[in-house]
């Protein structure tokens, strides 16, 4: 059972940046995918970004060019650098992980076995 702990959320003004981190409780192997999803009140959980441990990255259309996902293999961690934030980015951000996830499922929340508790990001205009 992999445990995921997120950190780095907070309240910022539009245009500012935040960096989220997610640390896994055990070593992440090359067949893992670690991802970020977000959920705003009254909306479905939305794919933000994913890092296939072999090195490939994937982004949701709404964050492409503004957010960057990266990994720290030594710490079993994945980070999400969020730049040029706007109020539409306000949500609870969740870290997720799954081993052996196929490419077509990377953007599907139900495909992930492990989830963190989430961290709140609030962007004011």
ZIBEL-V751792 format. One record per residue. N is the residue number from 0. RES is the residue in three letters. SS is DSSP state (2 for helix, 1 for strand, 0 for the rest). Layout:
# ZIBEL-V751792
N | RES | SS
N | RES | SS
This chain:
# ZIBEL-V751792
0 | UNK | 0
1 | UNK | 0
2 | UNK | 0
3 | UNK | 1
4 | UNK | 1
5 | UNK | 1
6 | UNK | 1
7 | UNK | 0
8 | UNK | 0
9 | UNK | 1
10 | UNK | 1
11 | UNK | 1
12 | UNK | 1
13 | UNK | 0
14 | UNK | 0
15 | UNK | 0
16 | UNK | 0
17 | UNK | 1
18 | UNK | 1
19 | UNK | 1
20 | UNK | 1
21 | UNK | 1
22 | UNK | 1
23 | UNK | 1
24 | UNK | 0
25 | UNK | 0
26 | UNK | 0
27 | UNK | 0
28 | UNK | 0
29 | UNK | 0
30 | UNK | 0
31 | UNK | 1
32 | UNK | 1
33 | UNK | 1
34 | UNK | 1
35 | UNK | 1
36 | UNK | 1
37 | UNK | 1
38 | UNK | 1
39 | UNK | 0
40 | UNK | 0
41 | UNK | 0
42 | UNK | 0
43 | UNK | 0
44 | UNK | 0
45 | UNK | 1
46 | UNK | 1
47 | UNK | 1
48 | UNK | 1
49 | UNK | 1
50 | UNK | 1
51 | UNK | 1
52 | UNK | 0
53 | UNK | 0
54 | UNK | 0
55 | UNK | 0
56 | UNK | 1
57 | UNK | 1
58 | UNK | 1
59 | UNK | 0
60 | UNK | 0
61 | UNK | 0
62 | UNK | 0
63 | UNK | 0
64 | UNK | 0
65 | UNK | 0
66 | UNK | 1
67 | UNK | 1
68 | UNK | 1
69 | UNK | 1
70 | UNK | 1
71 | UNK | 1
72 | UNK | 2
73 | UNK | 2
74 | UNK | 2
75 | UNK | 0
76 | UNK | 1
77 | UNK | 1
78 | UNK | 1
79 | UNK | 1
80 | UNK | 1
81 | UNK | 1
82 | UNK | 0
83 | UNK | 0
84 | UNK | 0
85 | UNK | 0
86 | UNK | 2
87 | UNK | 2
88 | UNK | 2
89 | UNK | 0
90 | UNK | 1
91 | UNK | 1
92 | UNK | 1
93 | UNK | 1
94 | UNK | 1
95 | UNK | 1
96 | UNK | 1
97 | UNK | 1
98 | UNK | 1
99 | UNK | 0
100 | UNK | 0
101 | UNK | 0
102 | UNK | 2
103 | UNK | 2
104 | UNK | 2
105 | UNK | 0
106 | UNK | 0
107 | UNK | 0
108 | UNK | 2
109 | UNK | 2
110 | UNK | 2
111 | UNK | 0
112 | UNK | 0
113 | UNK | 1
114 | UNK | 1
115 | UNK | 0
116 | UNK | 0
117 | UNK | 0
118 | UNK | 1
119 | UNK | 1
120 | UNK | 1
121 | UNK | 1
122 | UNK | 1
123 | UNK | 1
124 | UNK | 0
